[in-house]
Amino acid sequence: MKIERQEKEKATILVPAGDLVYEGIDELETLFKELSDDARYVILDLENTRYLSARALGIMAFYVKLFGDKQRGLKLVHVSEHIKNLFDVTGILKIIEIFESEDAAFVSIGSQVGKLEKMFLWSNDCFS
């Protein structure tokens, strides 16, 4: 299975062409590894995905944490109710951001300020 990669504004959008059960999981993990050193957000568009394997869930949970630690994020869009329920049952829904559209995900990216920026803003206030 192919995973389409699009670069847009501050994010890389990954769009799997189907279910992440057998095919595509290795490619998804490889793309996440490549993007973990990038200074961009990752948006995973699951519009064409109906089913996820336990391995796919584990990979997503791992990279949500990794990207978050690096002041970026993994955001999901176009997630079916079936997959949302799976995220809820496994507890992943508590740590992952899900949006109805790419536009909504981009709005959330634009409003975030990282730790370094907060420190800089705070230090400027102290010296003004």
N, C-alpha and C positions, 0 to 999 in steps of 0.2 A: 504494500500500500504506500502511496505517496503522501507526504506531508508538505503542503505548499508553504513557502516562507515569503512574507512580504515585509518590507521595511517602510514604516510610516511614522513620521514625526519622532516622538521619543520612545517608540516601541517597535518590537519585532512581533509580527502576528504569525502564528502557526495555525494552519488549517488542515487537520487530518482529512483524508478523502473517505474515511469510513470508520468502522469500529476499531477501538484499541484493545483488541483481545489477543490476537496472535501476531498479526502483521502490524507493522508500524511502531511497536513498542520500542524496539532497539533504535529506530530512527529518531523517535521522540526523545529518548534518553540522550542520544548523541547530540541532537540540536540543543537540548537544555544544557549539556556540558559545555558546548561551544559558547552559548549565550551567557553562561555564568561568569565569564570574564569580561563581558561587554557591559557598557555603562547604560544599557537600555532596559526598559521594562519588557516583559513578555506577556502577550495576550494569546491565550489558547482558545481558538474558535471551534466549538464542538457542534456546530450546526449539522454536520454530516455524520456525527457520531451518536450511535444509539446505545452501545454497550462498552464497558470498560472492564478489564481484568483486574484482579487484585494487584498484579505487578504494576499496571498503569497507575492505579491509585497510590501505591507506595512511592512510585517515581514522582508523581505530582506533589505528594505531601513532603517529600524530601526537598524538592526544589522550591516549594513555597517558603520553607524555612531558610534555605540557602539564599534565595534572592532577597528575602526580607532582611537577613543579616547584612546584606551588602547595600541596603538602602534602596532596593528596587523591589519589584513585585511581580508575581505571577497572577494574572487575572484571567478569569474565564468568561466567555460570552456565548450566547445562544445555547445554553445548557438545557437539555430536556428535563421534564419532571422526573422521569425514571432515574436519571443520573443525579439530580438534586437529592432525591430520596436516598440514593446510595451514599452520597456524601454525608447526608444527615445521619444515617444509621452507623456509618464508620467514624463519625466525629470530625471528618475533614471539613465539613461545612463551617465549623467554628474557626478555622484558620485560613480559609481561602475566600477570596472575593469573587462574587459572581454578578455579572451585569447582563442586562437584556440586550445591549447593543455595544458595538465598538465605540460609538460616540460617548456613551455613558462611562465606559472604561477610560477613555481619553480624558474626560472631565476629571475623573478621580486622580489621574496621573498629574494633571496640571496643577492641582491644588496642594500637592504634597511638598513638604520642605524637609530635607534631610537633617541629620544630626549636625553635620559640619556647618550647614547654612544657619541653623538655629544658634549654634555657638557664635558664629560670626555676627549675626544680628544682635544677639545678646551683648557681645563685647562692644559693639558699636554704640549701643544704648548707654553702656556704662561710661564711655569716654566722651559722650556728647555734652 
